[in-house]
Structure formats: C-alpha cells, structure tokens
Amino acid sequence: MLDICQRDAQANKIDTGEIVRELEPLFQEYGYREHEEGEPMKILLLTDAGVGDFINCSPAIREVRRTYPQAYITLVVYARSRDMAIACPYVDQLLVNARRCSWFNPIELLSWDISFAKKLLPMHYDVCFNFANYGSSFLLSYLCGAAHRFGYAPENFTCAGPFPYSVVAVFLNHRVPYEKRGTHSVFYYLSLMEKIIGREAKDAHPEVWFLANEKEHWQKRLGEIAPRANWMAVVPGGTDERRHWPVENYQELLGRILEVEHGQEIRFLILGGPADQKDGAWLVEHLPEHAAWNLAGTVNYRESVAALSCCSCYIGNDTGTLHAAAALHLPVLTPNCYPADLPMRSTSVPATYYPYGVPAVMVLPGHALEECRASEDAWGCAQDHKTHCIRQISPALMLQGYRLLKEKMNAGERDTTFLYEAEGAIASGKSIVVQSLSSLVFSE
C-alpha cells in the first residue's frame, strides 16, 4: 500500500482503479474475502463527523447491535466524539481517527488512511458500514480489508470532501439506494441500516452515554450547591462564529428569566469547551450572585453531558450539546442563524438538525443581512467567521421563545416551533410569527 501511496504522491493524483487492481488479489490471497472459521462476525462502523452527528448516529449504532447481537463490533470515531463514545454500550472496541492531515489534500488523506488502516487490517473485518458521507471513509473501508463494504449509492447523494463520488464509489461493493425517511439527520444514518435489514427500526431516538455513577456525581454536586434549585443548562459557545448569539444577549435573557420565575429558585449551569470559558466567566460576573456556575472548559465532553442530564432544559446555541439535550429528552430553546426570509430546503440546518423528539423553540433572524441575501448555505447565514445574521435576534424575542417553550411543555407537545419577527402592518412595523416545522413546505 505504501508503494501505491508513494507513486500517487509523485504523480500528484490518485488512481482508485489501480488501488483496487493491485490490492484485491492480495486481499484474496490472505483470506480477507472469506469469514474466518470459528470467529464471530467482525463489523467495522465508520463515523467521521462531529459530536452532534455522532449523537444522531447513535440509533443506527444501536440497530447494528440489535441486528447482530453476537458480532464483534469496532467503532471508529472522529477525535471530538471520543469522550462520549468511550461509554457506548453497543460496541466491543473503540478506535479514534485523529486525522492529522489536510482535509483538502487527497494525497495526504490517502497517506493518512493507509497509515490508519494498519490498525484495522489484523482484525479481518467481515462487514464495514460507512455512516459517514466522506470519500476518505469509503477509501478507508477498502484499505482496512473489510469483505463487505456498505454505503449510500450516488443517486441523490453528495459525497463530501475532496474525493468526488465517481472516484471512490469503486471502494464499495454494496451500494445502498438512499431513501429519505424524514429530514432529520438521525434518518440519514438509520436509513442505511434499515435498507440493509429490510425493516424500519422501532426506535429512532438518539442516545448519550456516561460512565458508571457520573450522573449521580453531578446530582450530588448540584444538590450540595443549591438543594432546591431548578438548574437550567446554558451553552453560549460553539464552533463557527455565525452560530454565536452575543453573550451580552444571553446575560439579558437569563436576567429576565430570573424575573419571570421569581417564585422559584433558578440556577444556570454554563457548559462548553475551553474556548467558552471566558464567556462563561463573564456571565457569572454579570448575573446576580450565585445565579450561575461556570463549568465551561473544566470537564470533558462526557462529564459535561452527565451534568446536563441533571438540568430541566437547554438554553443555548446550536451545538453538539443541543443534540445531547434532545437525546436526554430535555426541552430546548435555541437561537439559530438561518434567516426566516430565505428559502427553507429539506437539507437546511433547521430542517435537518433540529432537536429531535422534544419540545423545542428555534428563534430565527427575521431576514438575511445584505451579504447573505443570495445565500444557499445550509446554515442560511454564509458568514461563518463572524457573528452576523443571528445578531438580529433580540433578548425580548428569545424571552417570548422561553414563554412559548413552557406552553409547549405544558401541552405535552414534542416538536420544533420556529419563532421570528417579520414585517407587519402594526405600528411597530413588526409582527411575531410562530410556525411549526411540520407545516413547512420546502423549497427544493
């Protein structure tokens, strides 16, 4: 394999057909195309995405174990999902693909996959399920020697990354037609398994996992700080800046929630990574004394989610922790950067990554700012390097979202509602629009 990589690097191109022609006889010769007698079925699951996607892939992982209860299952995850994946009860082995190479350089990706495949080759996998839609995943599924390699066929499917589907499709020997079952990303992953096994899964709700006693640990700690408090999780951070609602707005919103809920003891648990520590500390400083505890950047992701499980709701940006909250059946209030006046497609983020199966209110900017008016970005706002369209969402509108969320909870509703301001005929020139996700007609 190293010889192939060196030749391709010198030529500065990848010949996927040549890779198959040279390696296939070797895989045949060394028994990779036959099941090892006396061994359990060995299954490899490739999930190459962020934490939110990994959480939304959990129903598919659960379905693999349900379908193959006696198999030995290896799960490969991206580095950010490691902490959560450690506690996954459905797999026997966890490997982390750190991918220390350029995402945009096919030659570097090929070299990295060859290096990582060395960890997988000794297992002689019978089956590999590609739950990632990256060409590098298809490449890795072949290089690891798996006899049966499943992934989506090219119809109505886009292969992300520098490898076009036409280049990497040769690495799959079982191409599954993609049939949409709902717009949420849980169905992107789950539908692959459902198509293979010929039936729908009984349960599509995502899961999160902890190590033994982690939830009890946080219940005890929060109880020691405020025994009778209603703790609400607050997540003011995230990855790209366009999803960041200004921290000053969070401070005003949380202060108003304290006023609205003056009859009960409310505490805010601030969660996030190391990059969110500063905003968390700022909120603690600018909220009433003892109103908030900043955990951002002080615990790993799994421990953060264990603490989240002790809260009554999620208030925060669109992050992986939002999907963890939904997996924990927590109500969600979130500002989203997708402008309400842009066409909503079935692939747009609010339609694909909404909080699954819980009462949720997603507050949107009323309109796209000038730089984003022609945007076809899945996030709507195309300015991923700065806080942009989302700035238009006011704390007053978010407070209305909070009140609406409480109404949905009291009514037992478990769906997502959009809330935004639109131009209206009233004196202020604005009107409030409340729209359910289920009522949308998508613009394709």
N, C-alpha and C positions, 0 to 999 in steps of 0.2 A: 504493500500500500504506500509505503514511503517513496518508492521509486516512482509511482504514479504521481504523487504529490509534487515531487521534485521536477518531473517532466512538465507537468501542468504549470508549475510556478515559472519555469524558464520560458515556456511559451505564452505565459500570461493569459491562459484560457483553460477552461475545464471541459473535457470531452467525457460526458457522463456515459455515453455508449461504450467508450473504451474501458471505463472503470468496470462496467458490468461484464464486458467480454473477458477481461483479464481476471477478475475476481471470482466469477461464477464457477469456473472449473475448480478453483481452489476450495470454495465452499462445498462443492460436491465431493471432492476428494477427501476432505477432512470431516465429513459427516454432518455438516451444518444443515443439510436439507432433509434429514431424517430425524425422527424423535429418538432420543437416547433411551434404549430399553431399560426398564426398571426405574426410570427417573420420573418425577412428577412433571406435568406440563409446566414449562417456564415461559412466563409472559413478561414483556417489557412495555411499560407505559411511558411515553414521551410527552411531557407537558413543559413547554418552553415559553413561559409568559410571566406576568407579574402576579402579585398576591391576589388581587381581585379576581383575575381569570382563574387562578388555581382554586380559589374557593368555589367559583362557579363550575369548575370541572369536577368537584367532589361527588356529585350524583353519578357521573359516569364512572368514576373510580369505584364507587360503592357497587355499581351494577356489574363491573368486571368481577369483583369478588363474589357477588351473588351468583353469577353465571358459572364461574369456575372456582368452586369452593375449595378444591384440593390443589389448586395450582400454586406454584412458587412465583410470586409477583414482585417485580422490581419496578420502582418508580423513580424516574429522573425528573428533577425539577430545576428551575432557574434559582440562582442563589437567594433571591429575596423571599422565596417561599420555603426555605429550609426549615426555619423555626417551627412553622405550622406543620409541615409535612412529617417532621420527626414523630409526631403523635398520631399519625394516620393509622387507624386500626385495620385497614384493608390490604396492606402490603407487607411483604416479608423483608424487603431490602429498600433502602433509600440511597440514591446517589445524587450528588449536586453537580450540575454542569455550570461551572463558573463562567465559561466562555470569555476568556481573557484575550480577545482579539477584536478586530474591527468588524462591526455588524455589516458594514457596507462593502467589504472586500471579499469576494467569493473565494479567492485563493487562500486567504487567511482562515476563512471559515472551513474550507476543505481540510487544511492542515490541522485545525483545532479538532474537527470531527474525527479525523484519523487518530489523533492522539487520545481522544476520549474513548473511541471505540475499543482501544486496547483493554480498557477496564471491563468492557462488556463481552468481548469475544470468548473468554473462558466459560461463560455460562451456557453457551449453545442454546440461545432462546428459540423456542418454537414459534412464538407469535409476538409481534410488535404492533401496538395500537398508537397511531400518531394523533394525539389530541391537540397538537399544535399545527398551525397552518403555515409554518415556515419551511422553505425549501431545505434549509440546513437540517431540519428534523427528518425529512424524508431521506436525505443523504445519510444521516447517522443510522437510521433504521436499517439501511442496507449494509453499511460498513460494519455494523455490530454482528452480522451474520444471521439475523433472525430469518427463519424459513418462510414465515407468512407475515407479510407487512401490509397492514390496513391503513387506508387514509381516504380522504374525500377525492372523488373524481373531479375533473376540471369543469364540468357543467355548473354554471352559476357559482363559480368558486374563484377566489382570488388568492394566490399564493404570495404571502408577504415576504419581504426581504429581497436580497439581490439575485436570488435564483428564480427565474420565471418557471411556471408550472411545466411548460414544454421541455424544460431542461431536466427537471428532477422527477417527472412522472414515471420514468423508467425504473426508479428505485422501488416503486410499489408494485406488488403482484396481486393485490386485491383493492381495486378502486371502487369505493362505495359511493353511489349517487347521493348527492346532498338534497334531502327533502326537509324543508323548513317546517318545524313544529313549534309555532310561537316565535316571537322575535328575540326573546331574552337569550343571552349568551349561554345559559345552562343547557339550552336545547341544541346549540351548536355542538357541544361536546357529547351530550347524552344521545343525540340522534345517530351518531356514528355507531354506538353500541346497539341501539335499538334496531338499526337496519341490519346489523350483523346477526343478531339473535332472533330477529323476526317478530318482536313484540315490543310494546311500549313499557317503560319502567313504571312500577306502581308509584314511585315517589321521586319527584324531581327537585325537592327542596335541598339547597346546599347545606353543607356541614362545616363546622370548625372543630378543632380538636385540641385538648390540653393534656398535659402530663398529670399523673395522679396527684390529687389534692391541691392543684393550682387554683381552682375556683374557690375552694374552701379557704385557702390562704388569703385571697383578696376579700372575701366576705368578712373574714375576721379583721383584717386591717381597716377596711372601710367602717366596720362596726365600731372599732375602737375609736376612730376619729369622730364619728357622728352616729351614735346608735340608732337614732330615729329618722335619719335623713333620707330623702329621696335623691339618689345620685343620678345625674344625667351626664352622659358621655359627650364631650365636646372635642371635635377634631378640626382645628383651624388650618392645618397644613396640607401636604400633598406633594405630588411630583411637579408637573409643569405649572407655571405661574398663572395661566389663564383660568385655572380652577380655584384660585385663591381668592375667596371673599375677604376683603380687608379686615385685619384683626381688630381695628378700631370699631368696625361694624359689629363684630362678634361681642365686643365689650358692651356696646349699647344694647344689643339684643338680649344678652344674658341679664343685664341690669333690669330690663323691662320684664323679663320672665320672673325675676325675683319679686317685682312689684305685683304682677298678676297673681302669683302664687304665694302671696304674703301670709296666707293662713297655714302654710306647711313649711317645713324646713327643707330647703333645696340646696344641694351641693353640686358643683360641677367638677367632673373628673376630666382633666385635659390630657388627651392621648396624642401620640405622634412619634416620629423618629427624632434623631439627633438634630436635624435641621429645623425642627419645630420647637426646640427647647426655648429659644428666645421669645417667640410669640406666646408660648405658654406662661413664661415668667412674667411677661408684660400683662397678660390677663389677670394673673393672680394679684399683681401690684395694683391694678386699676379697678378691680371689683371690690365689693365690700369685704372686710376682714373675714377670713375663714370660709368665704363663699366657694373657693376653688382650690383644687390640689393639682399641681402640675406633675404628671408622670411622663410627659413627652421626653423621649431620648434617654430615659433612665432604666428601662426594661426592654427585653427583646420583644419581637412581634407577638409571639405566642402568649407571653405573660400579659402583654397589653390587651389581647383579646380575652384572656381569662378575667382581667379586671373589668373589661367592657361587659362581660356576661353578668356582672353584679349591678348593672345600671338599668334604669327604667326606659331609656330612649337614647337615640343617637341624634346629635345636632352637629352638623359639620359638612365639610367639603366632600366632593366625590372622590373617594379614595378606596383602597382595598379594605380599610376598616369599615366603610359603609356596607360593603358586601358581607363582612363578618357580622355586623349588627343584624342584617337581614337573616343570615343563617341562624342567628340566635333568637330570631322572632321578635326583635326589638323594633318599635315604631321609629321612623326616620324622617327628619326634617333636614333638607339639604338645598343650598343654593347651587344652581347649575349654570354654566357659561353659555348654553345653547340659546341664542336669541329666538324669541317666540315668533317673530315675523319671517324667519327663514323656513323654507320647505322642510317638513319632517319626513325623513325616509325611514324605512324599516331597519336600516343599518346605522341610523343616527344614535349617538350615545344615550340620550334619554329613553329611546325605544329599545335599546339593546342591553344597557347596563343599569336599569332602574333597580331599586331594592326589591328583590324577588319575594313575593308572597307575604308581605307585611303591609300594615297601614303606612303610607308614605306621602309626603308632600314635597314636591320638587318645585322650587321657586326659580323662575326664569327671567332674564332681562327682557323687557318689552320689545326691543328692536336691536338689530345689529348696528354697531357703530360703523362709520364710513369704511374703514379698511376691511370689514368683514361682510359687507352687503352682498357680495357675489360669492361668498364662501360656499364650498361644497365639502368642507371638512366635517368629519364625523362628530367633532365637538362643536360645530357651528362657529364659534369664535376661532379664528385662524391664527391669533397672536399668542402662540404657546409660550413665548418668552416673557410675557408681562401680564399683570392683572388688567383686563381690558373690558370686554362687554359685561362681565359679571359685576363690575363696579356700579352699574345702574340699579342693582337690587338694593333697596333701602332696608334699614333695620325695621322700619314700620311695616313694610310688606312681609318681611320674614316673621314678624310677630303675628301678623294675620295668618301666616302659614302655620305657626305654632297653635293658634286657636283652632284652625281647621283640622290640624292633626288630632287634637284632642276630641273633636267632634267625630272624626272617623273612628277613633279608638272606641268611643262610647257606643257608636253604631255597629261595631263589630266588622267594619269594612277592612279588607286586606288587599288593597290595590293602591296604585300610584295616581295621585292627582297633581296636575300642573297648575301653578298659580303665577299670574303675571299681570302687569299693568299694560293697558292698550289705550290708544287714542279713543276718546269718547265724547259724548255730547254734553256731559255735565260741566259745571262751571270750572272745575279744576282742569278740564281738558283730558282727564284720565279716567278710566274705568277699570275695575278689577275683574279679571277673567279667571274662572275656575273651570278646568277642563280635565276630564278623566283620560288616562292613557288609552283605555279600551274604546273610547269614542273617536280616536284619531283615524283619519283616512290618510294613508301615507302617500307621499309624492315620490314615485319611483323613477 
